[in-house]
Amino acid sequence: MKILAIHDGHNASCCYLEHGEIQDLALEERFTQKKNQSGYPHKSIEWVLNRHSLAFSDLDCVVFPHLTPPVCFDQESLEQYTPLRVFHMLLCEVMPKRIIGSNHLVSPYVRIFSQFRRNTIKKYAKANGIPIDKIKQVEHHIAHGYAALYGSGFMNEKEPIIIFTADNSGDGLSSTVSAWDSSSGFRRIHINQSFNSIGELYSRVTEYLGMRMAEHEYKVMGMAPYADGRFSERTHHILSRYICLDNYGLAFRNKKTYGYGLLQKMKKDLFRHRFDSICYAMQKVLEDLVVTWVANWCKKTGIRRAVFGGGVFMNVKLNLLLTELPELDNVYFFPSSSDESTAIGAGYYANEKWGGEAIKPLGPIYKGPDYSDDEIERSLAKFSDKVVYKKENDIEWSIAKLISEGNIVGRFQGRSEWGARALGNRSICCRADDLRIITKLNKAVKRRDFWMPFAPSILEEDVDNYVVNTKNIFGPYMMVAFYSKSLAQKHFPAALHPYDKTCRPHVVRKEWNPRYHKLLTLFKNLTGIGAILNTSFNLHGWPIVNSPDDALRTLINSGLDYVAIENYLIRAKPNIQSVN
């Protein structure tokens, strides 16, 4: 069965499955080079169809997550749904909390607003030639749950699984609890509607602090450890009064702690509170509530294996605490689990319900574009007045040696990794045993906030030497933070959180990425260190590079020492002008 799943909300994406296995994953922002691109992912879909020489008529199913209009932040999408947004805001203002905060409101909400969604999908079908009889829809949190469930591979072990989803909002819900076993399949056991959203609260705190909601929440998490809890108690007391646990779910304590009213309340309650104290308080509220919520449901169900999906679980510090729960034996956090992942979950759901073919666990997520030597040479010819290059016989050896000598190298090789986090194939790499590299890296290209940590890529065979991992959790997707050991603090201090010394490692398995594993092995042979600093290959504020042209523009407009595109090692010519 051939299935194309299309997410047209915040950070639009698409996923192509064939015979139960994901063949391609694409983020629209990579093709447009507009961060968190929303809307119908034209370029991503075009790439997938062209890659397989397919037309929409050749597909068995085209599936969209979301029964109601998805969350979007670009101006065009916001304008498209302005009447709906205004109506929604009015409802929140006039309806009593016992009604607006009730789970019983979810079904009427979906019935009312689903027509907006159906009309949009009909427009897509008419404009792009999608046969209307092939289109299916999947509810938002079902998509998050199916992504985590089927992606994990836990189902092969036949033991029960508990599925948690949590995000800002989707189809009237902000969090769900479901369970799976081999006899009953997937069943939902608890919902929590959008009015009572811990994800909404975290995003509004991000916005209150002057950063972009639905993008900069990681900066709140990164700042949190710097604050002294003793001096942040008052801030924590205020934010902890906003939301609580109620009958195994999350609930806001009063009506004004929602949406725009929530932001206005913060302006009053948190006036003159320190930036770091607010970050600390919000992170602690998140950790305390979500960890308790998960533990309660694990105790209630007796299930000891859990999978997690939705944007809340992009928070790697929260995930660290969840891995430590005594109620759980094994955990799985779906990679890049924000709304872009709903395309994957919708594809899995469609395959189960309308396909019947066995679904393969996710595994490596190098599912994006790659480029031939001819395509690379055409790009190099375009920039011939700006760069010099040579083709190497052993590019991994060349990169490893350059990194060992203190150079910063952009690596562009093989199929691109999917999601928000670079996993070696579209990465900027350097050694991390000298903290001075952070200043050089930030000055060269990243320009990230001073408090934000970088992360390491670590050889799988060396990971136990570097991090505390009592449950032997495999971390290939940069979705979990770990406490570091003393050797890590010696070998790669520049890739640890500067204050609490945790790290968010990309564990490199040889079978998953042989060429990147070889690079790290060669670097270890040269230096004795089994890890390098790995950050995404992009200019500050831009998406990860998608094409050789993007990579060369980044080189020319930054202070990178080298870029390696497949077997081509490239340097910018001195005294060049920036290009667009």
VEXDREN-2710 file (C-alpha; in Angstrom, 1 decimal):
% VEXDREN-2710
k/r/px/py/pz
1/MET/0.0/0.0/0.0
2/LYS/1.3/3.5/-0.9
3/ILE/0.4/6.2/1.6
4/LEU/1.2/9.9/1.6
5/ALA/0.5/11.7/4.9
6/ILE/0.4/15.5/4.8
7/HIS/0.7/17.8/7.8
8/ASP/-0.2/21.4/6.8
9/GLY/0.0/23.1/10.2
10/HIS/2.9/24.5/12.2
11/ASN/6.2/23.2/10.7
12/ALA/4.5/21.5/7.7
13/SER/5.7/18.1/6.7
14/CYS/4.9/15.0/4.7
15/CYS/5.6/11.3/5.0
16/TYR/5.6/8.6/2.4
17/LEU/5.0/4.9/3.4
18/GLU/5.1/1.9/1.2
19/HIS/4.4/-1.7/2.4
20/GLY/4.4/-0.5/6.0
21/GLU/7.8/1.2/5.9
22/ILE/8.6/4.9/5.8
23/GLN/10.5/5.7/2.6
24/ASP/10.7/9.5/2.8
25/LEU/10.2/12.3/5.3
26/ALA/10.3/15.9/4.5
27/LEU/9.9/19.3/6.2
28/GLU/8.7/22.1/4.1
29/GLU/10.9/24.6/5.9
30/ARG/14.0/22.9/4.5
31/PHE/12.8/23.5/0.9
32/THR/11.6/27.1/1.4
33/GLN/14.3/28.0/3.9
34/LYS/11.6/29.7/6.1
35/LYS/11.8/28.6/9.7
36/ASN/8.8/26.6/10.9
37/GLN/6.9/27.0/7.5
38/SER/3.2/26.4/7.9
39/GLY/0.6/25.5/5.3
40/TYR/0.3/22.9/2.6
41/PRO/3.8/21.5/2.0
42/HIS/3.9/21.9/-1.8
43/LYS/7.7/21.5/-2.3
44/SER/8.0/18.5/0.1
45/ILE/5.2/16.7/-1.6
46/GLU/6.6/17.5/-5.1
47/TRP/10.0/16.1/-4.0
48/VAL/8.4/12.8/-2.7
49/LEU/6.3/12.2/-5.7
50/ASN/9.2/13.0/-8.1
51/ARG/11.5/10.7/-6.2
52/HIS/9.2/7.8/-6.8
53/SER/7.8/8.9/-10.2
54/LEU/4.3/9.0/-8.7
55/ALA/1.2/11.0/-9.3
56/PHE/-1.6/11.3/-6.7
57/SER/-3.6/8.9/-8.7
58/ASP/-1.0/6.2/-8.1
59/LEU/-1.4/6.4/-4.3
60/ASP/-3.8/4.2/-2.3
61/CYS/-4.4/6.8/0.4
62/VAL/-3.7/10.5/1.1
63/VAL/-4.1/11.1/4.8
64/PHE/-4.3/14.4/6.8
65/PRO/-3.9/14.6/10.5
66/HIS/-6.3/17.0/12.3
67/LEU/-10.1/16.9/12.2
68/THR/-10.2/20.7/12.9
69/PRO/-7.9/23.5/11.6
70/PRO/-4.3/22.9/12.8
71/VAL/-2.3/25.3/14.8
72/CYS/-0.4/27.7/12.4
73/PHE/1.7/30.8/13.0
74/ASP/2.4/32.2/9.5
75/GLN/0.4/35.2/8.5
76/GLU/-1.4/33.6/5.6
77/SER/-2.7/30.7/7.7
78/LEU/-3.7/33.0/10.5
79/GLU/-5.7/35.2/8.1
80/GLN/-7.4/32.1/6.7
81/TYR/-8.7/31.1/10.0
82/THR/-9.4/34.6/11.5
83/PRO/-13.2/34.1/11.9
84/LEU/-12.6/30.8/13.7
85/ARG/-10.0/32.3/16.0
86/VAL/-12.2/35.2/16.9
87/PHE/-15.1/32.9/17.6
88/HIS/-12.9/30.7/19.8
89/MET/-11.6/33.7/21.8
90/LEU/-15.2/34.9/22.4
91/LEU/-16.2/31.5/23.6
92/CYS/-13.3/31.5/26.1
93/GLU/-14.3/34.9/27.4
94/VAL/-18.1/34.3/27.9
95/MET/-18.4/30.6/28.9
96/PRO/-18.0/29.6/32.5
97/LYS/-14.9/27.6/33.4
98/ARG/-16.9/24.5/34.3
99/ILE/-18.1/24.4/30.7
100/ILE/-15.1/25.7/28.7
101/GLY/-12.8/23.5/30.8
102/SER/-14.9/20.4/30.5
103/ASN/-13.8/17.4/28.4
104/HIS/-17.5/17.1/27.3
105/LEU/-17.0/20.1/25.2
106/VAL/-14.4/18.4/22.9
107/SER/-16.9/16.4/20.7
108/PRO/-19.1/19.5/20.0
109/TYR/-16.0/21.5/19.3
110/VAL/-14.8/19.0/16.8
111/ARG/-18.3/18.8/15.1
112/ILE/-18.5/22.6/14.8
113/PHE/-15.1/23.3/13.5
114/SER/-14.5/20.2/11.4
115/GLN/-16.3/21.8/8.5
116/PHE/-13.6/24.4/8.3
117/ARG/-11.1/21.6/8.0
118/ARG/-13.0/19.7/5.4
119/ASN/-13.4/22.8/3.2
120/THR/-9.6/23.4/3.4
121/ILE/-8.9/19.8/2.3
122/LYS/-11.3/20.1/-0.6
123/LYS/-9.5/23.2/-1.7
124/TYR/-6.2/21.2/-1.6
125/ALA/-7.7/18.4/-3.6
126/LYS/-9.1/20.7/-6.3
127/ALA/-5.9/22.8/-6.6
128/ASN/-3.5/19.8/-6.6
129/GLY/-5.4/17.0/-8.4
130/ILE/-5.9/14.8/-5.3
131/PRO/-8.7/12.2/-5.9
132/ILE/-11.2/13.1/-3.2
133/ASP/-12.1/9.4/-2.6
134/LYS/-8.5/8.7/-1.5
135/ILE/-8.4/11.3/1.2
136/LYS/-8.7/10.3/4.9
137/GLN/-8.3/12.2/8.1
138/VAL/-6.9/11.3/11.5
139/GLU/-7.4/13.0/14.9
140/HIS/-4.4/15.0/16.0
141/HIS/-3.5/13.2/19.3
142/ILE/-4.3/9.8/17.7
143/ALA/-1.6/10.7/15.2
144/HIS/0.9/11.7/17.9
145/GLY/0.1/8.4/19.8
146/TYR/0.4/6.2/16.7
147/ALA/3.8/7.8/15.8
148/ALA/5.2/7.0/19.2
149/LEU/3.6/3.5/19.4
150/TYR/4.6/2.1/16.1
151/GLY/7.9/4.1/15.9
152/SER/9.1/2.5/19.1
153/GLY/9.1/-1.1/18.0
154/PHE/7.8/-2.1/21.5
155/MET/4.9/-3.9/20.0
156/ASN/7.2/-6.7/18.8
157/GLU/7.7/-7.7/22.4
158/LYS/3.9/-8.3/22.9
159/GLU/3.8/-6.7/26.4
160/PRO/1.3/-3.9/27.2
161/ILE/2.3/-0.3/26.4
162/ILE/1.0/3.0/27.8
163/ILE/1.0/5.9/25.4
164/PHE/1.2/9.6/26.5
165/THR/0.7/12.6/24.3
166/ALA/1.0/16.2/25.3
167/ASP/1.3/19.5/23.4
168/ASN/-0.2/22.9/23.1
169/SER/-3.4/22.0/21.4
170/GLY/-4.9/19.8/18.6
171/ASP/-8.5/18.9/17.8
172/GLY/-9.7/20.3/21.1
173/LEU/-7.2/18.2/23.2
174/SER/-3.9/19.0/24.9
175/SER/-3.0/15.6/26.3
176/THR/-4.2/12.0/26.2
177/VAL/-3.4/8.6/27.8
178/SER/-3.9/5.5/25.8
179/ALA/-2.9/1.8/26.1
180/TRP/-2.1/-1.0/23.7
181/ASP/-1.9/-4.7/24.1
182/SER/-1.8/-7.5/21.6
183/SER/-5.4/-8.6/22.2
184/SER/-7.2/-5.2/22.4
185/GLY/-5.0/-3.0/20.2
186/PHE/-5.0/0.7/20.8
187/ARG/-7.5/2.2/23.2
188/ARG/-7.8/5.7/24.6
189/ILE/-8.3/5.8/28.4
190/HIS/-8.1/9.5/29.2
191/ILE/-8.3/12.9/27.6
192/ASN/-7.5/16.4/28.7
193/GLN/-8.9/19.2/26.6
194/SER/-7.1/22.3/25.2
195/PHE/-8.3/24.7/27.8
196/ASN/-6.2/22.9/30.4
197/SER/-2.9/22.7/28.5
198/ILE/0.5/22.6/30.1
199/GLY/2.0/23.1/26.7
200/GLU/0.0/26.3/26.3
201/LEU/1.3/27.6/29.6
202/TYR/4.9/26.9/28.7
203/SER/4.5/28.6/25.3
204/ARG/2.8/31.7/26.9
205/VAL/5.7/32.0/29.4
206/THR/8.1/31.9/26.4
207/GLU/6.1/34.6/24.8
208/TYR/5.9/36.7/28.0
209/LEU/9.7/36.6/28.2
210/GLY/10.0/38.2/24.7
211/MET/10.7/35.0/22.7
212/ARG/8.8/33.3/19.9
213/MET/6.2/30.8/21.2
214/ALA/6.2/27.4/19.5
215/GLU/9.9/27.9/18.7
216/HIS/12.0/29.2/21.6
217/GLU/10.6/27.0/24.5
218/TYR/14.0/25.3/24.5
219/LYS/15.6/28.6/25.6
220/VAL/13.4/28.6/28.7
221/MET/14.5/25.0/29.5
222/GLY/18.1/26.0/28.9
223/MET/18.0/28.9/31.3
224/ALA/16.2/27.1/34.1
225/PRO/19.2/25.5/35.7
226/TYR/21.0/28.8/36.2
227/ALA/18.4/30.1/38.7
228/ASP/18.8/29.4/42.4
229/GLY/15.6/27.6/43.6
230/ARG/15.8/29.3/47.0
231/PHE/15.5/32.7/45.4
232/SER/12.8/31.6/42.9
233/GLU/10.3/30.2/45.3
234/ARG/8.0/33.2/45.0
235/THR/7.9/32.9/41.2
236/HIS/7.4/29.2/41.4
237/HIS/4.5/29.6/43.9
238/ILE/2.8/32.0/41.5
239/LEU/3.1/29.7/38.4
240/SER/2.2/26.6/40.3
241/ARG/-1.1/28.2/41.2
242/TYR/-2.0/28.4/37.5
243/ILE/-2.4/24.7/36.8
244/CYS/-2.8/21.5/38.8
245/LEU/-3.5/17.8/38.5
246/ASP/-7.1/16.9/38.7
247/ASN/-8.3/13.3/38.5
248/TYR/-5.2/12.1/36.7
249/GLY/-5.4/15.0/34.2
250/LEU/-4.2/18.6/34.1
251/ALA/-6.5/21.5/34.9
252/PHE/-6.1/25.3/35.0
253/ARG/-7.3/26.7/38.3
254/ASN/-9.2/29.7/36.9
255/LYS/-10.6/30.9/33.6
256/LYS/-8.1/33.7/33.0
257/THR/-5.2/31.2/32.8
258/TYR/-5.9/30.5/29.1
259/GLY/-4.8/32.0/25.8
260/TYR/-4.5/35.8/25.7
261/GLY/-6.0/36.1/29.2
262/LEU/-3.1/33.9/30.4
263/LEU/-0.5/36.3/28.9
264/GLN/-2.3/39.3/30.5
265/LYS/-2.3/37.6/33.9
266/MET/1.4/36.9/33.7
267/LYS/2.1/40.6/33.0
268/LYS/0.4/41.4/36.2
269/ASP/1.6/38.5/38.4
270/LEU/5.2/38.3/37.2
271/PHE/6.1/41.9/36.9
272/ARG/9.7/42.5/38.1
273/HIS/10.4/38.8/38.5
274/ARG/13.8/37.8/37.3
275/PHE/14.1/36.2/33.8
276/ASP/16.0/33.2/35.2
277/SER/13.5/32.7/38.1
278/ILE/10.6/32.6/35.6
279/CYS/12.4/30.0/33.5
280/TYR/13.2/27.9/36.6
281/ALA/9.7/28.1/37.9
282/MET/8.1/27.2/34.6
283/GLN/10.4/24.2/34.0
284/LYS/9.8/23.0/37.6
285/VAL/6.0/23.3/37.2
286/LEU/6.2/21.3/34.0
287/GLU/8.4/18.6/35.5
288/ASP/6.5/18.2/38.7
289/LEU/3.1/17.9/37.0
290/VAL/4.0/15.8/34.0
291/VAL/6.2/13.4/36.0
292/THR/3.4/12.9/38.6
293/TRP/0.8/12.6/35.8
294/VAL/2.8/9.8/34.1
295/ALA/3.6/8.0/37.4
296/ASN/0.0/8.1/38.4
297/TRP/-1.2/6.5/35.2
298/CYS/1.5/3.9/35.2
299/LYS/0.5/2.9/38.8
300/LYS/-3.2/2.9/37.8
301/THR/-2.7/0.6/34.8
302/GLY/0.3/-1.4/36.0
303/ILE/1.9/-0.9/32.6
304/ARG/5.7/-0.5/32.8
305/ARG/6.6/0.4/29.2
306/ALA/5.7/3.9/28.0
307/VAL/6.0/5.8/24.7
308/PHE/5.6/9.6/24.4
309/GLY/4.5/11.9/21.6
310/GLY/3.7/15.6/21.2
311/GLY/5.6/18.8/21.5
312/VAL/5.8/18.8/25.3
313/PHE/8.2/15.8/25.0
314/MET/10.7/17.9/23.1
315/ASN/11.8/19.0/26.5
316/VAL/14.8/16.8/27.1
317/LYS/15.2/17.7/30.8
318/LEU/11.6/16.5/31.5
319/ASN/12.4/13.3/29.5
320/LEU/15.4/12.7/31.7
321/LEU/13.2/12.6/34.8
322/LEU/10.7/10.4/33.1
323/THR/13.5/7.8/32.3
324/GLU/14.2/7.7/36.1
325/LEU/10.7/6.8/37.1
326/PRO/10.7/3.6/39.2
327/GLU/7.3/2.8/37.7
328/LEU/8.8/2.4/34.2
329/ASP/11.2/-0.2/32.9
330/ASN/11.5/1.2/29.4
331/VAL/10.6/4.4/27.6
332/TYR/10.6/5.8/24.0
333/PHE/10.3/9.4/23.0
334/PHE/9.4/9.9/19.4
335/PRO/12.0/12.0/17.5
336/SER/11.1/15.6/16.7
337/SER/7.7/14.9/18.4
338/SER/6.1/18.3/17.7
339/ASP/3.3/18.7/15.2
340/GLU/5.6/17.8/12.2
341/SER/5.5/14.2/13.5
342/THR/1.7/14.0/13.1
343/ALA/2.2/13.2/9.4
344/ILE/4.1/10.0/10.5
345/GLY/1.4/9.0/13.0
346/ALA/-1.3/9.6/10.4
347/GLY/0.6/7.4/7.9
348/TYR/0.9/4.6/10.5
349/TYR/-2.8/4.9/11.4
350/ALA/-3.8/4.7/7.7
351/ASN/-1.6/1.7/7.2
352/GLU/-3.2/-0.1/10.2
353/LYS/-6.8/0.8/9.4
354/TRP/-6.9/0.7/5.6
355/GLY/-3.8/-1.2/4.6
356/GLY/-3.1/-4.2/6.8
357/GLU/0.6/-4.5/6.1
358/ALA/3.0/-5.0/8.9
359/ILE/4.5/-1.7/10.1
360/LYS/8.3/-1.6/10.6
361/PRO/9.7/0.4/13.6
362/LEU/11.2/3.7/12.8
363/GLY/14.9/3.1/13.1
364/PRO/17.3/5.6/11.4
365/ILE/15.6/8.8/10.2
366/TYR/17.9/9.7/7.3
367/LYS/14.9/10.0/5.0
368/GLY/15.4/13.3/3.2
369/PRO/17.0/14.4/0.0
370/ASP/20.5/13.5/-1.2
371/TYR/22.5/14.8/-4.1
372/SER/24.6/13.3/-6.9
373/ASP/28.1/14.5/-7.8
374/ASP/26.7/16.2/-10.9
375/GLU/24.3/18.2/-8.8
376/ILE/27.0/19.1/-6.4
377/GLU/29.4/20.2/-9.1
378/ARG/26.7/22.4/-10.7
379/SER/26.3/24.2/-7.3
380/LEU/30.1/24.5/-7.0
381/ALA/30.2/26.0/-10.5
382/LYS/27.6/28.6/-9.4
383/PHE/29.8/29.7/-6.5
384/SER/33.1/29.3/-8.3
385/ASP/34.1/32.9/-7.6
386/LYS/33.4/32.5/-3.9
387/VAL/34.8/29.0/-3.0
388/VAL/37.7/26.7/-3.7
389/TYR/37.4/22.9/-3.4
390/LYS/38.9/19.5/-4.0
391/LYS/37.6/16.0/-4.2
392/GLU/39.0/13.8/-1.4
393/ASN/39.6/10.1/-1.6
394/ASP/38.6/9.6/2.1
395/ILE/36.5/12.5/3.2
396/GLU/35.8/11.1/6.7
397/TRP/39.6/11.0/7.4
398/SER/39.9/14.6/6.1
399/ILE/37.1/15.8/8.3
400/ALA/38.3/14.0/11.4
401/LYS/41.8/15.4/10.9
402/LEU/40.5/19.0/10.4
403/ILE/38.3/18.7/13.5
404/SER/41.2/17.4/15.6
405/GLU/43.2/20.4/14.5
406/GLY/40.6/22.8/15.9
407/ASN/38.6/23.5/12.7
408/ILE/34.9/23.9/12.4
409/VAL/33.4/21.8/9.6
410/GLY/29.9/21.7/8.1
411/ARG/29.1/18.2/7.1
412/PHE/26.6/17.5/4.3
413/GLN/26.5/13.9/3.3
414/GLY/24.0/11.2/2.4
415/ARG/20.3/11.6/2.9
416/SER/19.3/14.4/5.3
417/GLU/18.0/13.5/8.7
418/TRP/14.4/14.4/9.4
419/GLY/13.3/16.7/12.2
420/ALA/14.4/19.5/14.3
421/ARG/17.8/18.1/15.4
422/ALA/20.8/17.5/13.3
423/LEU/22.1/13.9/13.4
424/GLY/25.4/14.1/11.6
425/ASN/24.4/14.3/7.9
426/ARG/23.5/18.1/8.0
427/SER/25.7/19.0/11.0
428/ILE/28.4/21.5/12.0
429/CYS/31.1/19.5/13.8
430/CYS/34.1/20.5/15.9
431/ARG/36.1/19.2/18.9
432/ALA/34.6/20.0/22.3
433/ASP/37.4/19.5/24.8
434/ASP/38.2/23.2/24.9
435/LEU/35.6/25.7/26.0
436/ARG/37.0/28.4/23.8
437/ILE/35.5/26.6/20.8
438/ILE/32.1/27.9/21.9
439/THR/33.1/31.5/21.4
440/LYS/34.6/30.6/18.0
441/LEU/31.5/28.7/17.0
442/ASN/29.1/31.4/18.0
443/LYS/31.2/34.1/16.3
444/ALA/31.5/31.9/13.2
445/VAL/27.9/30.9/12.6
446/LYS/25.5/30.0/15.5
447/ARG/25.2/33.3/17.5
448/ARG/23.1/31.4/20.1
449/ASP/22.2/32.9/23.4
450/PHE/25.1/32.7/25.9
451/TRP/23.2/30.3/28.3
452/MET/22.3/27.7/25.6
453/PRO/24.4/24.5/25.5
454/PHE/25.7/22.6/22.5
455/ALA/25.4/18.8/22.3
456/PRO/27.7/15.9/21.5
457/SER/27.7/13.0/19.0
458/ILE/29.0/10.0/20.9
459/LEU/30.1/6.6/19.6
460/GLU/27.6/4.0/20.9
461/GLU/30.4/1.8/22.2
462/ASP/31.7/4.7/24.3
463/VAL/28.5/6.2/25.6
464/ASP/28.6/4.3/29.0
465/ASN/32.0/5.9/29.7
466/TYR/30.4/9.4/29.4
467/VAL/26.8/9.4/30.7
468/VAL/24.7/7.9/33.5
469/ASN/22.3/5.5/31.8
470/THR/21.0/3.0/34.3
471/LYS/18.2/1.7/32.1
472/ASN/20.4/1.4/29.0
473/ILE/18.2/3.7/27.0
474/PHE/19.4/4.1/23.4
475/GLY/19.5/7.8/22.5
476/PRO/19.9/8.1/18.7
477/TYR/17.6/11.1/18.2
478/MET/18.7/13.7/20.8
479/MET/15.5/13.4/22.7
480/VAL/16.8/12.7/26.2
481/ALA/19.2/14.5/28.5
482/PHE/21.6/12.5/30.7
483/TYR/23.8/13.3/33.6
484/SER/27.4/13.3/32.5
485/LYS/30.3/11.4/34.1
486/SER/33.7/13.0/34.9
487/LEU/35.3/11.7/31.7
488/ALA/32.6/13.6/29.7
489/GLN/33.4/16.8/31.6
490/LYS/37.1/16.3/30.6
491/HIS/36.6/15.1/27.0
492/PHE/33.8/17.4/25.8
493/PRO/32.9/20.2/28.3
494/ALA/31.8/22.4/25.4
495/ALA/29.0/20.0/24.6
496/LEU/27.6/19.9/28.1
497/HIS/25.1/22.3/29.8
498/PRO/27.5/24.9/31.4
499/TYR/25.7/24.9/34.7
500/ASP/24.3/21.4/35.5
501/LYS/26.7/19.4/33.3
502/THR/23.9/17.4/31.6
503/CYS/24.1/16.6/27.9
504/ARG/21.7/15.7/25.1
505/PRO/23.7/13.2/23.2
506/HIS/23.3/11.9/19.7
507/VAL/24.4/8.3/20.1
508/VAL/25.9/7.1/16.9
509/ARG/25.4/3.4/16.0
510/LYS/27.5/2.0/13.2
511/GLU/24.7/0.2/11.5
512/TRP/22.6/3.4/11.4
513/ASN/25.2/5.8/10.0
514/PRO/28.4/4.0/8.9
515/ARG/30.1/7.0/7.5
516/TYR/29.5/9.3/10.5
517/HIS/30.5/6.4/12.8
518/LYS/33.8/6.1/10.8
519/LEU/34.4/9.8/11.2
520/LEU/34.0/9.7/15.0
521/THR/36.2/6.5/15.2
522/LEU/39.0/8.2/13.2
523/PHE/38.7/11.3/15.4
524/LYS/39.0/9.0/18.5
525/ASN/42.1/7.4/17.0
526/LEU/43.6/10.8/16.6
527/THR/42.6/12.3/20.0
528/GLY/41.5/9.5/22.3
529/ILE/38.0/11.2/22.5
530/GLY/34.9/9.2/21.4
531/ALA/32.7/12.3/20.9
532/ILE/32.6/15.6/19.0
533/LEU/30.4/18.7/19.2
534/ASN/27.4/18.4/16.8
535/THR/25.1/21.3/16.1
536/SER/22.7/21.9/13.2
537/PHE/24.1/23.1/9.9
538/ASN/22.4/26.5/9.5
539/LEU/22.8/30.2/10.1
540/HIS/21.2/31.5/13.2
541/GLY/17.4/31.8/12.7
542/TRP/17.4/29.7/9.5
543/PRO/16.3/26.1/9.0
544/ILE/18.8/23.3/8.6
545/VAL/20.4/23.4/5.1
546/ASN/18.6/21.3/2.5
547/SER/20.7/21.6/-0.7
548/PRO/24.3/22.1/-1.8
549/ASP/23.4/25.7/-2.6
550/ASP/22.1/26.2/0.9
551/ALA/25.3/24.7/2.3
552/LEU/27.6/26.9/0.2
553/ARG/25.6/30.1/1.1
554/THR/26.0/29.2/4.7
555/LEU/29.8/28.8/4.2
556/ILE/30.1/32.1/2.5
557/ASN/28.0/34.0/5.0
558/SER/29.6/32.6/8.1
559/GLY/33.0/31.9/9.6
560/LEU/33.0/28.2/9.0
561/ASP/36.5/26.9/8.2
562/TYR/35.3/24.1/5.8
563/VAL/32.3/22.5/4.4
564/ALA/32.3/18.9/3.2
565/ILE/29.6/18.0/0.7
566/GLU/29.8/14.3/0.0
567/ASN/33.5/13.8/-1.1
568/TYR/34.1/17.5/-1.9
569/LEU/36.0/19.6/0.7
570/ILE/35.3/23.2/0.3
571/ARG/36.7/26.5/1.7
572/ALA/35.5/30.1/1.1
573/LYS/37.9/32.3/-0.7
574/PRO/39.3/35.1/1.5
575/ASN/37.8/38.6/1.4
576/ILE/34.6/37.6/-0.3
577/GLN/31.2/39.4/0.0
578/SER/28.2/37.7/1.5
579/VAL/25.6/36.3/-0.9
580/ASN/21.9/35.6/-0.7
END
